[in-house]
Amino acid sequence: MNVDPGLALLGLGARGGNLVYGTTGVQAAMRRGRLALIVVARDRSQRTVDKVERAARARDVPVMEGPSAVELGAAVGRSPLMAVGITDPRLAEGYRARAGARTGGSRGK
């Protein structure tokens, strides 16, 4: 089985308490200035675009497109998620390096 290195890092981040989950959790953490990176599901809803991505641009928080909502949720031991926020800057850097190599880049910043 081939494990995606970016998703494996998200799993570690979940176990370490370095993530916030879902649109509401990401919005709250963003308002408090706690996010180093936001990963949005490839199949995200328009609500996620409206509520998370626009606010992230306004607050200069980088956003990357990740896997599907089902895959994103499974990586962190949850039901499908439209967005996951990474609070640890080193974890965010590691995710960007691994996921960016897989996808050929990022959206947003």
QUISUL-V716123 format. One record per residue. N is the residue number from 1. SS is DSSP state (H for helix, E for strand, C for the rest). OMEGA is omega in whole degrees, 0 to 359 (999 if undefined). Layout:
N,SS,OMEGA + N,SS,OMEGA
This chain:
1,C,181 + 2,C,182 + 3,C,178 + 4,C,184 + 5,H,178 + 6,H,179 + 7,H,176 + 8,H,177 + 9,H,177 + 10,H,177 + 11,H,176 + 12,H,178 + 13,H,178 + 14,H,180 + 15,H,180 + 16,C,179 + 17,C,184 + 18,C,181 + 19,E,168 + 20,E,192 + 21,E,173 + 22,H,183 + 23,H,182 + 24,H,179 + 25,H,179 + 26,H,179 + 27,H,181 + 28,H,180 + 29,H,179 + 30,H,178 + 31,H,179 + 32,C,179 + 33,C,186 + 34,C,188 + 35,C,175 + 36,C,182 + 37,E,174 + 38,E,175 + 39,E,179 + 40,E,180 + 41,C,178 + 42,C,181 + 43,C,183 + 44,C,180 + 45,C,175 + 46,H,178 + 47,H,179 + 48,H,177 + 49,H,182 + 50,H,188 + 51,H,187 + 52,H,187 + 53,H,179 + 54,H,178 + 55,H,179 + 56,H,178 + 57,H,181 + 58,H,181 + 59,H,179 + 60,C,176 + 61,C,181 + 62,C,180 + 63,E,175 + 64,E,173 + 65,E,180 + 66,C,179 + 67,C,178 + 68,C,179 + 69,H,179 + 70,H,180 + 71,H,180 + 72,H,178 + 73,H,180 + 74,H,181 + 75,H,182 + 76,C,175 + 77,C,182 + 78,C,173 + 79,C,182 + 80,C,182 + 81,C,176 + 82,C,182 + 83,E,174 + 84,E,177 + 85,E,178 + 86,E,183 + 87,C,182 + 88,C,182 + 89,H,180 + 90,H,176 + 91,H,178 + 92,H,178 + 93,H,178 + 94,H,179 + 95,H,180 + 96,H,181 + 97,H,183 + 98,H,181 + 99,H,178 + 100,H,178 + 101,H,181 + 102,H,188 + 103,H,181 + 104,C,177 + 105,C,183 + 106,C,171 + 107,C,176 + 108,C,182 + 109,C,999
